[in-house]
Amino acid sequence: MQAPAKYLVIIDSDGAATAMLFNAQRVRVADFDAGTEEVAVMTTGLAPMSTAGAAEWDKALAGSTAKARDEAVVYELDV
């Protein structure tokens, strides 16, 4: 059984906003278009907690540029 998603990261990926779901250990469990209705539903009532530029995101977002990570938005989901 897969661990539930704990974090939602909205990040620019090649000019398009991508939503990435991560579990508590910051292992990526899903990617999808950030323009979908699901993102609006998941973030209703939540405030972003930080950007993805923090050190704890280094391994999880190793393929993303520093600029994209600094501009990304991280939400902690209610699990």
C-alpha positions in Angstrom: 0.0 0.0 0.0 1.3 3.4 -0.9 1.7 6.1 1.7 -0.7 9.0 1.4 0.4 12.3 -0.2 1.4 14.9 2.4 2.8 17.7 0.2 1.6 19.3 -3.0 4.2 21.3 -4.9 3.2 23.5 -7.8 6.3 24.2 -9.9 7.1 25.4 -13.4 8.3 22.6 -15.6 9.4 23.6 -19.1 7.0 26.5 -19.2 4.0 24.7 -17.8 2.8 24.5 -14.2 3.1 21.0 -12.9 1.6 19.7 -9.7 3.6 17.1 -7.8 2.4 15.0 -4.9 4.9 13.8 -2.3 4.6 11.6 0.7 5.9 12.5 4.2 9.4 11.3 3.2 9.3 13.6 0.2 9.1 10.7 -2.3 7.2 11.7 -5.4 3.9 9.8 -5.8 2.2 11.6 -8.6 2.5 14.4 -11.2 -0.2 16.1 -13.1 -1.2 19.4 -14.8 -1.5 22.1 -12.1 -4.4 23.7 -14.0 -6.7 20.9 -13.1 -9.7 21.2 -10.9 -8.1 18.7 -8.4 -5.5 21.3 -7.5 -8.1 23.9 -6.6 -10.0 21.3 -4.5 -6.8 20.1 -2.7 -5.7 23.7 -1.9 -9.1 25.1 -0.8 -8.6 26.6 2.7 -4.8 26.0 2.7 -2.1 28.6 2.6 1.3 27.8 1.0 3.8 26.9 3.7 7.0 27.8 1.8 8.8 27.6 -1.5 10.6 24.4 -2.6 13.9 26.2 -2.4 14.5 24.9 1.2 17.2 22.2 1.7 14.6 19.5 2.6 13.5 19.6 -1.0 17.0 19.2 -2.5 16.8 15.4 -3.2 13.1 15.4 -4.1 13.4 18.2 -6.7 17.0 17.5 -7.8 16.0 17.8 -11.5 14.5 21.3 -11.2 16.4 24.5 -11.5 17.0 26.7 -8.4 14.9 29.4 -9.9 11.9 27.1 -10.5 12.3 25.7 -6.9 12.4 29.2 -5.5 9.2 30.2 -7.4 7.4 26.9 -6.6 4.7 26.8 -4.0 4.4 24.0 -1.4 1.2 23.1 0.4 1.0 20.6 3.3 -2.1 18.5 2.7 -4.6 17.4 5.4 -4.0 13.7 5.6 
